Amino acid sequence: MAPVSPTVARWELVIRLRELRELRGFDSATFAKRVGFTPANWSHVEKARRVLTVNTIGPVLELLEVDGEERAELLELLDASKERGWWAKSSALIGAELQRYYGMEFGAEAIRSYDSLVVPGLLQTEEYARALISADVMIRPVQVEQLVAVRMRRQQRLLGADRPEVTAVLGEATLWQQIGGPKVLRGQLEHLATLLEEEDSIAVRVIPFAATRGAVLGGSSFHLLDFASENLPTFGWVESAVFGGSVDDPDQVRDLSFAFVRALEQSLDRAESLDLIKSCSQG
């Protein structure tokens, strides 16, 4: 069971409220006026950009005719959404979108990642992360160690009792890209091999250069997060050289899920991937 994440709790709360509003037949603007919000402010609530309070949620639940167990669940989600996650303490360092992703990641039951050129952050060594971060010309030198510490903090869930299931598909180029130089790369590959040998909850699958259909996604990078609650859909996140952000269109999230399945089908199995990683670390 994943730990309670304020970010995930807020997301579930607004999803359930929106579904109830639509079920009761209210359009967003009419509903907003009935519960004392402007249409713009209510839109911010449903996009999880504004937090409800105990006072402001009262009229919402009354108009939606929510009571009993469901009302208790929604109030519990509201209460959880007001907690402060560890990522919020780094708000001066990382933007709101990245804080949202870290909050979602913290509360995820399963994480699927695709990276064609770099090892995903959750599986990076400290030295590998430092080499990547320090190479970013948009990051000031004084921020490098702070950002490395944030990346290492994210990894604490991997070895805890509430660890998520992680499946990372990597292009073989990732195993050869000399990020940080040969020593840093060797340490990173040895770390991946150790995770594969010791942690059943972590799977690393490599798409070899010899894959018959090639790396279908080229230089892309994306992550798909799944949650225990049946009320929550898969959360998607995509990254490029200059952008990282959530994918809010359900159809696009579905397309990413399909692309991940295709990439997984082209990858080596767990044992073969481990052998390739070990071979690259020695050569």
C-alpha positions in Angstrom: 0.0 0.0 0.0 1.4 3.4 -1.0 1.7 6.1 1.6 -0.9 8.9 1.7 0.1 11.7 -0.6 -1.5 15.1 -0.2 -1.2 15.6 -4.0 -2.9 12.3 -4.8 -5.6 13.0 -2.2 -6.4 16.4 -3.7 -6.5 14.9 -7.2 -8.9 12.1 -6.1 -11.1 14.6 -4.3 -11.6 16.9 -7.2 -12.1 14.0 -9.7 -14.9 12.6 -7.5 -16.5 16.0 -7.0 -16.5 16.7 -10.8 -18.0 13.3 -11.5 -20.7 13.9 -8.9 -21.4 17.3 -10.4 -21.8 15.8 -13.9 -23.9 13.0 -12.5 -26.3 15.5 -10.9 -26.6 17.3 -14.2 -24.9 20.6 -13.3 -22.7 22.5 -15.8 -19.6 24.0 -14.2 -20.7 27.6 -14.3 -24.1 27.0 -12.8 -22.7 24.8 -10.1 -20.1 27.4 -9.2 -22.7 30.1 -8.6 -24.9 27.8 -6.6 -22.0 27.0 -4.1 -20.6 30.5 -3.9 -17.7 30.4 -6.3 -17.1 32.3 -9.5 -16.9 30.0 -12.5 -13.2 30.8 -12.8 -12.5 29.9 -9.2 -14.5 26.7 -9.4 -12.6 25.7 -12.5 -9.3 26.1 -10.5 -10.8 23.8 -7.9 -11.6 21.1 -10.4 -8.1 21.4 -11.9 -6.6 21.0 -8.3 -5.1 24.4 -8.5 -7.2 25.7 -5.6 -7.7 23.9 -2.3 -11.1 23.6 -0.7 -11.6 24.2 3.0 -13.9 22.7 5.5 -16.2 25.7 5.2 -16.2 25.9 1.4 -16.7 22.2 0.8 -19.9 22.2 2.9 -22.2 23.8 0.4 -20.6 21.6 -2.4 -21.5 18.4 -0.6 -25.0 19.6 0.3 -25.8 20.6 -3.3 -24.4 17.2 -4.5 -26.5 15.4 -1.9 -23.5 13.6 -0.5 -23.9 11.9 2.9 -23.0 8.8 4.8 -19.9 6.9 4.0 -19.2 8.8 0.7 -19.3 12.1 2.6 -16.8 10.8 5.2 -14.5 9.6 2.4 -14.5 13.0 0.7 -13.9 14.8 4.0 -11.0 12.4 4.7 -9.5 13.2 1.3 -9.9 16.9 2.1 -8.1 16.5 5.4 -5.3 14.5 3.7 -4.9 17.0 1.0 -3.9 19.7 3.5 -0.9 17.9 4.7 2.6 19.1 3.6 4.6 16.6 1.6 8.4 16.6 1.6 8.5 18.0 -1.9 6.7 21.1 -0.8 9.7 22.0 1.3 11.6 22.4 -1.9 9.2 24.8 -3.5 11.8 27.5 -3.9 13.9 25.1 -5.9 11.4 23.2 -8.0 8.3 24.5 -9.8 4.7 23.7 -9.1 4.4 21.2 -11.9 7.5 19.2 -10.8 6.2 19.3 -7.2 2.9 17.9 -8.4 4.8 15.0 -10.2 6.8 14.2 -7.1 3.6 14.2 -5.0 2.0 11.8 -7.5 5.0 9.6 -7.6 5.1 9.4 -3.8 1.5 8.1 -3.7 1.8 5.7 -6.7 1.4 1.9 -6.4 3.2 1.3 -9.7 5.5 3.4 -11.9 6.3 2.7 -15.6 9.0 4.6 -17.2 10.5 4.8 -20.7 13.8 6.5 -21.4 15.8 6.1 -24.5 19.0 7.9 -23.5 19.2 8.3 -19.7 18.5 6.3 -16.6 15.3 7.5 -15.0 15.7 9.6 -11.9 14.4 7.0 -9.4 17.2 4.6 -10.4 20.1 7.0 -10.7 23.2 6.9 -8.5 24.1 10.2 -6.8 27.2 10.6 -9.1 25.1 10.0 -12.2 22.4 12.4 -11.1 25.0 15.1 -10.3 26.6 14.7 -13.7 23.3 15.1 -15.4 22.1 18.0 -13.3 25.4 20.0 -13.5 25.4 19.7 -17.3 22.1 21.6 -17.5 23.0 25.2 -18.4 19.7 26.5 -17.0 20.7 25.3 -13.5 22.9 27.5 -11.4 25.9 25.8 -9.8 24.7 26.6 -6.3 21.5 24.6 -7.0 23.2 21.4 -8.2 23.7 19.8 -4.8 20.2 20.8 -3.6 18.7 19.2 -6.7 20.8 16.0 -6.3 19.5 15.8 -2.7 15.9 16.1 -3.9 16.5 13.3 -6.4 18.0 11.0 -3.8 15.1 11.8 -1.4 12.6 10.6 -4.1 14.4 7.2 -4.0 13.7 6.4 -0.3 10.3 4.8 -1.3 12.1 2.2 -3.4 13.4 0.3 -0.4 10.7 0.9 2.2 7.8 -1.4 3.2 5.5 0.6 1.0 7.7 0.4 -2.1 6.0 0.8 -5.5 6.4 -1.6 -8.4 8.8 0.0 -10.9 9.2 -1.0 -14.5 11.8 0.9 -16.5 12.3 0.4 -20.2 15.6 1.7 -21.5 17.1 2.0 -24.9 20.5 0.3 -25.2 22.1 3.6 -25.9 21.5 4.5 -22.3 24.0 1.8 -21.3 26.7 3.4 -23.4 26.1 7.1 -23.1 29.2 8.4 -21.2 27.3 10.6 -18.7 29.8 11.7 -16.1 32.6 9.7 -17.8 33.4 5.9 -17.7 33.7 5.7 -13.9 30.4 7.3 -13.2 28.6 5.3 -15.9 30.2 2.0 -14.7 28.9 2.8 -11.2 25.5 3.5 -12.5 25.3 0.3 -14.5 26.5 -1.7 -11.4 23.7 0.0 -9.4 21.1 -1.1 -12.0 22.5 -4.7 -11.9 22.3 -4.7 -8.1 18.7 -3.5 -8.1 17.7 -6.2 -10.6 19.4 -8.9 -8.6 18.1 -7.8 -5.1 14.8 -6.0 -5.6 11.8 -8.0 -7.0 9.8 -4.8 -7.1 12.1 -3.2 -9.6 12.4 -4.3 -13.2 14.7 -2.9 -15.8 14.2 -4.0 -19.4 16.5 -3.0 -22.2 15.6 -2.5 -25.9 18.7 -3.7 -27.7 20.1 -2.0 -30.8 19.2 -5.2 -32.7 15.5 -4.9 -31.9 13.8 -5.8 -35.2 11.5 -2.8 -35.2 13.8 -0.3 -33.6 13.2 2.0 -30.7 9.7 3.1 -31.5 9.9 6.3 -29.4 13.3 7.7 -30.4 14.6 10.2 -27.9 11.4 10.5 -25.8 11.0 10.1 -22.1 7.8 9.6 -20.2 6.4 8.1 -17.0 3.0 6.5 -16.2 1.8 6.3 -12.6 -0.9 4.0 -11.3 -2.7 4.2 -8.0 -4.5 1.8 -5.6 -7.8 3.8 -5.6 -10.2 2.6 -8.3 -11.3 6.2 -8.6 -8.0 7.4 -10.1 -6.9 7.0 -13.7 -3.3 6.6 -14.8 -1.3 9.8 -14.5 1.0 10.7 -17.3 4.2 12.8 -17.5 6.4 13.5 -20.5 9.8 15.1 -20.7 12.0 16.7 -23.3 15.3 18.6 -23.3 13.5 21.8 -22.3 10.1 20.7 -20.9 8.5 18.4 -18.4 4.8 18.3 -17.7 1.7 16.3 -16.9 -0.5 14.9 -19.6 -4.1 15.8 -18.8 -5.8 14.4 -22.0 -7.0 10.8 -21.2 -6.6 9.9 -24.9 -3.0 10.9 -24.8 -2.4 9.0 -21.6 -3.9 5.9 -23.3 -1.6 6.4 -26.2 1.4 6.6 -23.9 0.3 3.4 -22.2 0.0 1.7 -25.6 3.5 3.0 -26.6 4.9 1.6 -23.3 3.5 -1.8 -24.1 5.0 -1.8 -27.5 8.4 -0.7 -26.1 8.2 -3.5 -23.5 7.4 -6.1 -26.2 10.7 -5.1 -28.0 12.8 -5.3 -24.9 14.9 -8.1 -23.6 13.5 -10.1 -20.6 14.7 -9.4 -17.1 17.6 -12.0 -17.2 18.7 -10.9 -20.6 18.6 -7.3 -19.7 20.7 -8.0 -16.6 23.3 -9.8 -18.7 23.5 -6.9 -21.1 23.8 -4.3 -18.3 26.6 -6.4 -16.7 28.4 -6.7 -20.0 28.3 -3.0 -20.7 29.6 -2.2 -17.2 32.7 -4.3 -17.8 33.4 -3.0 -21.3 
